[in-house]
Structure formats: C-alpha cells, structure tokens
C-alpha cells in the first residue's frame, strides 16, 4: 500500500507542459456547442478564454463504510488510507493517460478520487465525455472572508491574565483538573503559521526544545506564487497574512509566562498552508485534508496515518460568488476525513445576521462541526452566519454550536498579538475543546460522533426569537446558536464519566453451545450481562470461539457516558461457499 502511495506522490510531482491545440492549429480554438451537465459554468467560461484549472471528479469513489466498525483512530486512519489509495490507483490510470496525450498539466489526489487539471476547452470536453468522470468542478481562487479587526488596534504585548474568552468557556477549570491538552494533537489549515511565535513554539510538534523537524508536522499546499515571507512550497511553517497564526493561538497559545491565549496549551500542533496571501482554492483545501489524514515527510514520502491529528480547525470558506458554484465540491473530501476518525471544525461564516446565510462549503456539510460566534454576553454576533442551509437543498440546521468570536486577542505574525472578530476566531475554541477532551479521556480519540455529542449536550443552551427555519423561541438546538455556547468544564465532566455496556448474543443455539463475550480483554460474560464503569469512548468486544459457528475476532462498542450502550452480536453458521458476515446492531438507551 505504501508503494502505491509513493507512486501516486511521484505522479503528483510530475507536471507535463504543452500547449493545447485545437483542430484549427491555433491554441485555445476549441469551442463548446453547449455546456455538458457535468461541467461547472465557470469551467466552461474560463476554458473558452484559454487554459483554466479544474477538478476532475471520478465516478468511482471508495466505500469507507467499514471504518465505523473499527475501535480507534489509528485503525480507522489506516483503513481509510488503504481504501482511498486503492480506489485512486484502480481508477485513475486511463484518465491520466488521456490527460498526458492532451498535454494537460495535472496532479492526482486520493482524499477523493479526483485529479487537478490545468487545460483548455479541448481538455474539458474530453474529460466531460468520459463515462468514468462524474463531475468537472471549478477550482477558483477564493478570498478569505475577512475577520473584523478591533477598533482598539494592536493588543498589549503581555497581559498577566487568562484571556476573557478562554475564561468564559471555563477552560481554566479543566486545566486545574490536570488536563491542558497533553497527549492530543490539533491541526489547522489556513494562511500558514509562524511556528516560532513565543506563544506557539513550545507546542509545535516539530520542536523538541533544541531543534525543529518539519517532517510530518508541516505541509505547504501553495505550489506557485508566494512572496518573501512565504515562498511557494515553503520548507518551513510560515504565515504571510497573520490569520492562521491568530487561530492557532486560540487553540494552543501560551508563552510560558502569564500570557495564556489558548484553550489547550498542553496540546501539540501541526499545520498546512492552504492560502497564498489570503487566496485559496478547492484543490489547496483538499490537499491539506489529504495530508492531515496521512502526514508525510517534507519531500512527500512515507505517508503515515498514525501521525494524523485528533482535530482540524478550518477557518475558511469556499463561496459560490467566487466560483464554488457546486456546493458539493468538497463534500466527499470532508466525509472521508471524518471516516478517518478526525473531527473537522468549521467556521460558520461572516454573512449574518439574516437567516440562511450558512451557505458555503465546508460549513454546510453534515460532516463538519460548524461554529457560530458569540460575544462577552453570550449573545450571537451580528456577523455570525445563521441557518438553515438552503444552498444544497438540505434545509440542514446550522451552526452546530457556538463559541466566543468577538474581540478575541491572540498571536499574530511578527511575534506580537492582535484583537480580531469573526467566526474564524470562534472555531478554534471548539478545536481546542476537543483537544482537552481527548487529553482527559484518550478513548475519545477517533470517536467523532461522541466528541460532538459531548460538546453539544454540555453547552450553555441559548435560545433566539429570530425564527430561522422552523425554530421556535425556546428551541435548542436552533439555527442561530446551534446547541449553544461551549462549556469546557461541563464537557470535561461528561467526558470522564462512565457508562455501561450490555451485549446480547444470538442465536440461542450458539449461546447454549458456549457463546460468551468480554470487553477489553476482561472476564467472559454471558448473554445479556452488563459491564459498568467503562470509560466513555471506543472499546473492543471479543466473542468466544464456539465450535461449529463463525466467530469474529473483535467488535467495537462506543460507550456513551452516563448511559447503557447495547450491542447485539449474531453468530452465524459457516458456509464454505460463501462466508456470511457477522451482523451487528448497536444502540444506546
């Protein structure tokens, strides 16, 4: 599998340069009779003018449904990477051969089975005509939604206090309990990061106290452009804009003295640059997600899903007005990251205060944990985007949750600090909260659904009379605050509480023949018996081998805190011609 990864990386590094000549013998002379339904309008318009960038999304996509049955993040990540790279290697060959014959520039991806392409109308037509191509997406340059600088301007250099926003969500109470994020890894994709900022250097995973090693800890998805601050393919973490450094400070910032600006100052961080001077593309966003699932060395070799983070902060959006006309352009990518057991936190956007303003990828997706912004009084910010999501026709409730996002003081490029406002500032609080929860209970690592539920159910519930969607004045969750403003200490208390597991075995003949179960290598239990006092999160359940019955080696149970989780396992008779899979049904009461 790793040889396949290296082959894909090698293909990605090879760019073929050639002019695309149409039948007239002149560059770019091919014209479109009509737009194929599978091609974005922007692609057609740009290609008719000359070469343009686009994403060729293939019809075959990997089936990752089995990842949900795996016990921990390491297993999920390995499973997902193997499935995704196998699908890409299986399906991309003929498309790549066609692109090479057309002289197009290309770069294959495996985070979704797709290929970045640069070419003219002839190349677009050829890709659209292929039955193995499902969609041709635009790949426009998208400007970062600007946060709102504080009227106060630059912040004081070293205030001797925990910042108001960190105190507001009760993070210091979790620190006092002994958990500051140690053992957890947070990630961010943004304008880049000043890794040696005094508030960030000690927490950078590539820093060992005396020297820096950027392998597995930094990736630059910007391959052209750049400037003196951040050149293309920068070999060291850099930030040409300041936005990324600010968001990372809210996640982990601590200068080792009295300036504590971050939620989880004991966590380690890694980063990926997805924007060049505040301009990103769907391809750069996808590339960062791909790298996070299986970080690599600086030369792109030796991808290792064991080095993946627990949570990724995404304080960016991809707006239709700038060319992301298909709201599903990043849907498969984000779904696949979640399948790998990584929580993806996403800013809701700054298009409020009207309803239906959460409208851009990736905030609109079910797989994104979308965050709105509140102020010091726990009131929603006027700029914070509201739901429901109508841009994809889902009418999905968003945001999922809220956090402070008004007048947030954090680290900034150049070694100083600044005060900014935006949902970009709110989302890192939630990423930092996830790090605190994983630190307190390592069994939560990789359990994305459970991490989200804990944050939601323990939030300070906030209501609204705005009436977005079908919201009533007392409804929680709602389309303004989601479940409310996060409460780190309440979430921590929930995360360390225990639950009970009950396993029933079927059929009765297998039980009578000696069917038993046990959890985490403990004593064998009989059908219907319960085990209490289990930590919330993932646990392995083993079924005893019974002669004459097909028995799996291990199963997975995700124990809910304060509840009884019920798992039903069915022994099956072995069939030499076709081994029947074990049927699993789980649920909580």
N, C-alpha and C positions, 0 to 999 in steps of 0.2 A: 504493500500500500504506500509506503514511504517513497519507493522508487517512482510510483505513479505521481505522487506529489512533486517530486523533483522534475519529472518530465513536464508536468503542467507548468511549473515555475520557469523551466527553460523556454517553453513555448511563449510564456508571457513576456520573457525578456527579449524575444526576437520580434522586431518590427520591420515589416517589408515596405519599402518606399517605392512607389511607382505612380505615374500619372494614370488616371482612369480615362481612357479614350473611348468615345462613343463611335457609332458606325460612320459618322461623317469624317472621322480622323481628327476632330478638334476636341480639346479637353472639355469635359462637362457638357457635351452637346445632347446627351440623353434627356428626353423629356418624359413626363408622366401623362398618360392618357387620362387616368383617373386614379385617385388615391386608393390603394388597397386597404381594406378594412382593418388589417392587422398593423398598419403603419401609422404612427402619430403624425398629426398635421404638421407639427414643427419640423419633423424629419423631412417631409416632402418639400416644404418651403425652402429649408436650408440646402437640401441636396440639389434643388433646381438652380440654386445660385452658385454651386460649387461643392467642394468637399465639406462634410459635416461629421460630427461624432454622433453615434447612436449605439444602443444596446440591442443585440440580437438575442432574444429570449427563446430558448428551445422548447419544443413541445414536451419532451421527456424531462421530468423532474423526479428527483429521488423521493422515495417513500420513507419517511422518518418516523412512522407511527410506532415502531418498536422502541424508540428512545424513551418513551414514557414509562415503560416497564422496567427500566434499569434503576439501580439503587442510588447511585451517587453521581456527582458531576463528572468525575473522571471517566466513568463508564459511558455516560451519555455523550460526552465530547468525542471519545474515540469512535463510538458507534456512528455518530453523525458525520464526522470527517470521512470515515471509510465509505459510508453510503454516498455522500456528496461527490467525493473524488471519483468513485467508481462510475457514477452516473455521467459525470463530465467526460471521463475518458472513453466511456462507451459510446456517447452520442456526438461528441464534438468533432471527431476526425473528418467526416465528409464535409462539414461546414467550413472547417479550417482550410481544407484543400480547395474549396471553391473560392474562399477569400484570397488565398495565395495566388490562384490563377487569375484573379481580377486585379491583383496588385494592391489590395487594400491593406491598410495598417490595422492590426488587431491585437487584442490582449484577452485571453480566455480567463474566465472565473469559474470557481466551483461552489462558492457560497450559495449561488443559484446556478443552474445550468444555463449560462449565458456568456456572451462574448462582446467585449467592447470593440467597436469598429469605427474607423475613420475612412470615409469614401464618398463618392458622388452618387448621382442618380442611378447609374448602371448597377452599382453595388447594392443599393437599396432595393431596386427592382428584383435583382437576383435573389436576395435574401427573402423578400416577401413572397416570391414564387415557390419557395421550398416548403414541402409539406411538414418537414421536421422543425420548422420555425413557427412558433406560436404568436410572437409579437415583435415588432420593431419599435423600441422605445426611444424617445429623445434623450439626449444626455447634455442638457443645457448647463451653463454656468449659473449658479443660483447664489444670490447675495444673501449673506447672513441678516436675519431680522435684527435690527439694531436694538440693543438694550438702551435704557434711559439713564444717562449719567445723572448723578445727584447734583442739585444746584450748589451743594457745598463744595464741589470740586474734589481735589485730591484729599485723601483721608490722612489723619495723623499717622505718623510712622510706627509708633509702638505704644498703643494704649494699653494700660495694665489692667485689662479686663477681658472676660469672655464676651464675644460679640452678642448683641441683643438677640439676633435671630437664632443663634445656637442655644442660648439660654431659653428662648421662647418655646422651643420644641423639646426641652428637658433632656438634651444630650448630656450635660454635665452630671446628671443623676446616674446615667449609665456608666460614665467614667468612674464615678465614686464607687460603683459596684464592682469595679475591676476590669471593665471592658472598654477599650478605646479603639477597637478595630483590629487588634493584633490577630494575625492568622488569616485575615481577609485581604483580598486583592480587588481594588477598584480600577476601572479604566475609563478613559474619556476619549472621544473623537471630536476634534474641534479645530480651532485655528492654530493649534500647537500648544506647547507648554514650555515655559522657562524652567527647566529641570533643576537648575541650581539656585532658584529663588530661595531666600532664607527660610520661608515658610513651607517649602516643598522638598528641599534637597534630601533631608534625612528620611523622608517617606518614599522616595523614588526607589523602586525595586532594583534598579540598576546601580545603586550606590551602596557600597559595603562599608562606608566610613572612611576609606582612604582613596578609593579609585572608582571610576564609573565603567560599567559594562552595559552597552545598549542592546546587545543580543537579547531577544525575547521581550524587551522592555520598551522599544520604540520602533515605530514604522511611519514612513512618510509616503502618503498616497498621492502627493503632488509631484508629477514627473516632468513638468515643464513650467516655465515662468519662474516665480520666486524672486527674491531680492537679496541684498547683502545680509539682512537679518536671518532670513530663512531661504536658502537656495533650494531648488528642486532636488528631490531625493536627499534631503539633509541627513547626514550621517549621525547627527546628534539632535536631541529634542530642542525645538526652537518654537518661538511664537512671534509672528510678525504683526499681530493685531492686539493681543492682550486679553481677548475674550476667553480663550482656553485656560490661560493661567489663572484668571479670576474664578472660573468654575471649579478648577481642581483645588484651589484654596478652600472653597466651601466644603469640598468633600473631605480633605485630609489636612488642611493647613495648620501649622503650628511651628513657630520659630524656635521652640525650645526654651523660651523665656516666658513672658506673660501674654504674648500675642497669640491667642487661640482663636483662629477664624474658621476652623473646620469641624465637621461633625465627627469624624473618625480619625483623629490624629495618630493613632497607632497602626492604621492600615497601611499597606504598600500600594503604590500606584504605577500604572503603565499607561502609555499614550500613543495616539495615532493622529497625524495631521490630515484632515480632510478638506481644508480650505486654504487657498492661496490669497492672502490679503482679504479674507472675508468672503471669498468666492469658492463654492464647492460644486460638485456635480453628483448625480446619482451614482456614477461609477466610483468616485472617491469615497462616498459614504459606504457603498457596498464593499470596496476594497478594505476599508478599516474593519468592517464587521467580519470579513473573511479572516483577516489577520488575527483578530481577537479570538476567534474560535480555535485557531491553531497558530500561536505566535511562532515566529521564525528568527533565525539569526539575521543580522543586518544584510547579508547577501541573499536573503530569501530562502535559504536552505534549512533542512532539518526541522520542518514544522512539527510542533509538539502541542497537542491539545491539553496535556497536563499543565501547561503554563497559562491556560486561559484564566481570565478574571472571573470573579463572582458576579459582578455587576458592571454595566457600561452606562455612562452618562452621555446623553445626546441632546445638547442644547443647540439645535439647528432644525431647519425645516426645508421642504422642497415644494415651492409654491407653483400652482398652475400658471400664474401670471408670468412666471419666468421659464415656462416650458415644460414643467412636470404635469402635463395635461392628463395623463393616466394616473389616477390616484393609487393604482396597484403596482406602480413601478418598482417599489421596494418591499412589497408585501411578502413575497416568498423569502427574500433575504432575512427579514426580521423574524418571520416564523421559524426559519432554520436556526437562527441564533438562540431563540427561546428553546427549541428542541434540544439544543446542546446544554441546557441547564444554566443559561446565563440570563440574568434579569436585565432587560433593556429599559432604562428610564428615559423618558422623552419629555421635553418641554412642550406645553400645550400651544404656544404661540402668543403673539402680542397683538392680535387683531380685535380684542374686545373693545367695547363691552356688549355688543349685540349678541343674541343667540346665534347658533350655527356658525360660529367663527373658528372652531377647531376643525380645520378643513384641509390641512396639508399633511402629506407623508412626512415623518412616520408616526406623528401624533395620533392619526385617525385609526390606527390599527388596533385590533383586539390584543395582539401580542405585545404591544407597547404599554408600559406603565406610565400614563400621561399625567403631567403635573401642572396644576394651576398655581397662581401666585397670590399670596395674602400679604397684608401689611402688619404693623405692630399691634393693631387692634383685632387681628384675625378677621379682617374684612377683605373680601376679594378685591384685587387691584383692578382699576378701571381698564387697564390694557390687557388683562388676562383673558384669553380666548375661552368662549363658552361652547357647550354642545347644544343639541346633539349633532352627530356627524351626518351630514347630508351629501357631502361631495362624492361619496362612494355608494350612496343609496341605502346604507345600512341603518340609518337613524340610531346609531350606537351612542350610548351615553358616554360622554367625556366632559371634563377630565376624570381620571380615576381617583385622584387625591390632590391635596394642595399642600404648599409649604411657603415659608416666607420668601418674598421676591421683590420687596420694596426697600430701597436704601440699604443694600447689602454690601458691607465692607469686606473686601477680600484682596488677595495678592494680585499684582499686576506686573506686566513685563517691565523690565528695568530694575527689578528688585524692590519696588515700592508697593503701595496699596492704593485702591480706588474704591469708590462707592458707586454701585450701579443697580439698576432696577430692571426686571424683566422675568418672564417665565424661565429664561436661561439661567437666572440666578436661583430660582425655586427648585428646579430639577436636581441639582447636585445635593441638596439636603436629603432627598429621598435615596439617592445612591449611597450617601454616607450612612443613612439609617440602615440600609441593607448590610453594609459592612459591619456595623455594630451588632446586628442580629446574628450574622454568621460567626462573628467573634465570640458571642455569648453561647452559641449552640452550633457547633460545626455540622451537625446533621441537617441544617437548613441549607447548606451549600448545594446548589443544583436543584433545589426544590422551589422553582419559580412561583408556581401557583400558591404554595403555602406562604412564602415570603410576602407576596402581595396581600393575601388574606389577613395575615397578622397586622401589616401596616394599616390596612383598611379598617378592620374591626376595632382597632385600638385608637384610631384617630379621634380628635375632638370634633364631634359631629356639628356641622354648621348648616343652617338652612337659609333659604332665599325665597323671596316673593317674586323674583324676576319671571318665573313661569316658562323657562326654556323647555322645549319639548313638551312632555306631559307632566312636568314637575308640579307637585303641589307645594304649598307653603311650609309643610312640615316634613317633606320627603328627604330621606337620607338613604342612599346616595342621591345626588342631583347633578344637573348639567352645569353647575357653576363651581361648586367646591368638590365634586365627587363625594367621597366618604368624609371629607373634612380635612382639617389641618393635622399633619402628623404629630404624634406624641411619642418621642423616642423611648422614654422610660416605661410608658404603658406597653409599648410594643415589646420592649425587653422583658418585662414581667410575663407577658404572654409567651414569648419565645422560649423561656426557660421552664415554663410549666409543663407538666407531663400529661400523657394521655394513656388510653387503654387500647389494646389490640385483641380482637376476638376472631378466630379463624374457624370456619366450618368446612368440613370435608365431605365430599360426595364421590361416588355413590356409597350407600350403606354397606355394600358387599366389600368394598375396598377398606372401609373403616373396620369392619369385622375381621378382615384379614390382617389387621395390624397398622392401618393408616394412622400416622401421627404427624405433628408439626412442632417446630420450635423457631424461636426468633433470636437472631444474633448469636447463634451457637449455644443457647441456653438449654435447659432441660426439655425433654419431649413433652408435648401436651396432647390431650385427646381432643376429639371433635367438639367444637363449641366452647372450649375452655378459653379463659381470658388471661392476659398478662397486663398488669397495670404498672404504673410508674415508669413508662417508657418516655424518653425524651422526644419532643416534637421533631418531626422530620423523617428521613428515609431509614428504613430498617430492612434487613434481609430475613426472609422466611424460608425455611427449608422443610421439605416434606420427606418423611421417612420412606425408604425404598420398600415396596411391597411386592412380593413375588407374584408374577403374572399381571402386573399393572405397570403402565408407563408413568414414570415419576420424574418431574423436573428436578434440577439440582437446587436452584434457589429462585425465589419470587421476591417481589418488592412490595412493601407496605409503607405508605406515607401516613404517619400517625399525627392526628390533629391534637393540638393542646387542649386539655380540658374536655375531651370528647372520647367516645368509643368508636374506633375505626374498625369496620367489619370487612373481612376478606373471605371470599368463598373460593375454594380450590377444588377442581374436579379431576380425580384420577381417571385415566382412560385406558381401555384395552389396547395393547399394541397391535398394529396391523402391519404385517411385513411388507405389504404392497404400498401402503401409504400411512405413515405415522401421523396420527391425529394430534393436532396441537392441544396443549392444555388450555382449558377455558378458564379465564379469570374474571371475576366480578368483584369489584370493591365499592365501598361506600362508607359514609360516616353518619352517625346519628348523634 
